[in-house]
């Protein structure tokens, strides 16, 4: 279609003045810089002053426009810039060409008015700090150039509506913005939230699942009308009276009066609705870029019609009140001609939030969407779940047995309204309310350590891709590692006792290394790595009796939990995205700097020995082989460090100590000394919150000798077993010999009765 | 994306075409700036091209075309280019020419001196050696000169392109562009072959960018009679598309003589054929580019003529296009190269409003006391 040869322009009212007579400082600044001709591509045309002191500077802009622009921006555009005498409002730019297209970042205006350009994102209060006439001109030129190529907007962003005249928002379901086939007029119920300063208010369409909870009557109802597809450029204006709205809709072959009359009668008579509700009209207009194109998006416009349903019905001649009873007028209805002047206010339509949009707004669309079961909805767990759910990440099952108590509020994601409710259910409820498109979270009140495992818990575990332990209880992590049904990948997330450090242990995708095996290597890291000194102490001191290493002190601040839940949320996403197992620790210093420490994991090694399962790893075995090698041709030895799990009949060996200095090493025998040994074992216990302690003895055999027990070794084992029996523990002995082979030996406990779990 | 650059050289020409796939062509080279005049707003073409070449990590042009051997199209060329015919025009700082394009007159004309003579010797040398040259002519026209070199037309036919043909060095498929030759050509009149407009090389370039065609006509310095002939031949051969344009390098620095015989008082009236070329063949949002001094407010003898400019301006407005002048872009006080990018959206003239701070940090400061 050829472009019109003669452009028509809007004329602005006011008195033309000489550029020298401009009074408003910003307008004067603009005129001066344009007159000095230092800026290319922008010329001054004329200056006008309006009643009230507003000054208008008309300029000619030559933007950067390709031969085939996406939007019909011309090589030469006339723009009027309006300056507020008080400088309270930002200088506003209007496109004077009457067929200037409706493009993104323009404001809708009333009929016959030039289109206003939205040049800046920041509010004027911010812009004013940096405002110069040159910068304004540059932004105007940039705006026109980028609009020409359709690159001012991000490609996947929708053309948004913005109505500077309307102080009010209307929050609408997403389906209204999607191109679906028209289905005839629909009815929406809405609630109003007045704001402190009238006339602003927000209207919220009721979510379908929320309706049942809402007992009160809606304050507003909306009639949703589908229009025929329109070309984008034409939709520049908004109507201000019912007559203008009717005319606007007539151009789209919609009979507004008929829709209103039927809608009101239906609401009042058939549905016995509240006659005082306010009526809104919502228009869905499929918009295409050109007359030939298919519609690309749906533009939603909303109008508030002044007056109640009852009043409007009377004005439209479809209702009457007889003896206080509302009745519909049957047959031909005659609208009162006053209807034409009924005021219509445009509203700013806003989409309700969906999970997909939450992902987009978080900058993480298209991530994998795993089903995550979490055990524990306490301080850390609730905040991590909420952080991730807000971003639309994951489908969740929350398992917890506790009830939210007042003191929990200090560090819990849930607000006070939920005190007394079950944490799991309350959190699921809270998270579900984030999105329009319903819950992706469910809950189960269960104590995972109760026997037998509840069927419901088993079902949920079977369905999960990942199970995360937020319980801060070693027993739960151990249960998750060894007992929990299903084949979900297991992850444990907890804080150290001081709440300064965050620990994340994650099994790999293949689950070749179990959570309890990673836990053993975590303790070794706490023992051996200088960086982790103090990790398991409380305020620098060893834990008091009766506390477990994951008991967080009761004086931890929400700041710490918040900081770590942010890290934990991202860490969880990263670990789930990676197939590898992982052990990572984040330490916070006194000045809140966070230091990341990743621990290299080595391959676990498990050996059945008597009725115990010994769990060690390549790291421990490598150390035994090294110490043997260094002592050759003599034998050497030392003590084994670790901890038992009597419930699961496991002995975890995490480290070995070298031979004390007062030991005797000969080519065919070894006597372990004890110089400094007690102190070394105590130190290790303190570094691991008392978890890791003495587990038994190891010694080496010389070249050519097997890993079998010698007669001396048998006696040694008996000595060891007799002593360990006092602690209810089996004696554990390891022999390391030629070619790196290691043999493990226990003797059965004299008393077959097993001690209780701690 | 291809780029076409017009340099502000006063009433003189230099158009650079950088193709998306890396080849670079130059149409004319006239370094007109007066180095002794610090206030001369014309660009130092040698310095500018060397900077651009070095940014692109190049030491040569794939093609240098001299549309005809007038000063405003060749001035200073022997100081800038590496010429093969004599050692004194060679050296590591000189820019090499892979293929030299000249009209036949550049070979056959006699009595040329100065820069013209040097360029002619280079062209003759290359033609005689049989490589690195393309001559635009009816082959027979060169027969006489070739005979003096003891060469035949047949042995050089592959280096000669006649009007009405596409220059074989570039194809749409391989380079995203094709060049159609409009001039120089021979007109058949009354059974005799008369060679006219022998000087200038006029081409139409059609750029193809992902299916979007952008058409550029480079019209050298031809006058209205030459244009009449070009239009007549093109219409007769039903080749209208070859005279369509989105970008038009206006001939002869906006001289009225390229439009019609009479200057006119306010606006030059073009001949019927010339008017057809601009009004009918110009496409929507077409750009007319005058390689000239800024358009004067008064009547002048020398181009640019305000009357011609008024015609071009009106033509541009009718198409929602624009009329641009190299010495007035972006502003008269400080002209800069006029850069046109050619993409799937067609042609875009670069129009950037610079910032003071950006300019300051990209230039050395003056001496402080």
Boltz contact constraints between the chains, C-beta under 6 A:
constraints:
  - contact:
      token1: [A, 3]
      token2: [B, 320]
      max_distance: 6.0
  - contact:
      token1: [A, 5]
      token2: [B, 318]
      max_distance: 6.0
  - contact:
      token1: [A, 39]
      token2: [B, 353]
      max_distance: 6.0
  - contact:
      token1: [A, 40]
      token2: [B, 330]
      max_distance: 6.0
  - contact:
      token1: [A, 40]
      token2: [B, 331]
      max_distance: 6.0
  - contact:
      token1: [A, 41]
      token2: [B, 351]
      max_distance: 6.0
  - contact:
      token1: [A, 64]
      token2: [B, 348]
      max_distance: 6.0
  - contact:
      token1: [A, 64]
      token2: [B, 351]
      max_distance: 6.0
  - contact:
      token1: [A, 66]
      token2: [B, 345]
      max_distance: 6.0
  - contact:
      token1: [A, 66]
      token2: [B, 346]
      max_distance: 6.0
  - contact:
      token1: [A, 66]
      token2: [B, 348]
      max_distance: 6.0
  - contact:
      token1: [A, 67]
      token2: [B, 246]
      max_distance: 6.0
  - contact:
      token1: [A, 67]
      token2: [B, 285]
      max_distance: 6.0
  - contact:
      token1: [A, 67]
      token2: [B, 346]
      max_distance: 6.0
  - contact:
      token1: [A, 67]
      token2: [B, 347]
      max_distance: 6.0
  - contact:
      token1: [A, 68]
      token2: [B, 345]
      max_distance: 6.0
  - contact:
      token1: [A, 68]
      token2: [B, 346]
      max_distance: 6.0
  - contact:
      token1: [A, 74]
      token2: [B, 320]
      max_distance: 6.0
  - contact:
      token1: [A, 75]
      token2: [B, 322]
      max_distance: 6.0
  - contact:
      token1: [A, 138]
      token2: [B, 353]
      max_distance: 6.0
  - contact:
      token1: [A, 141]
      token2: [B, 353]
      max_distance: 6.0
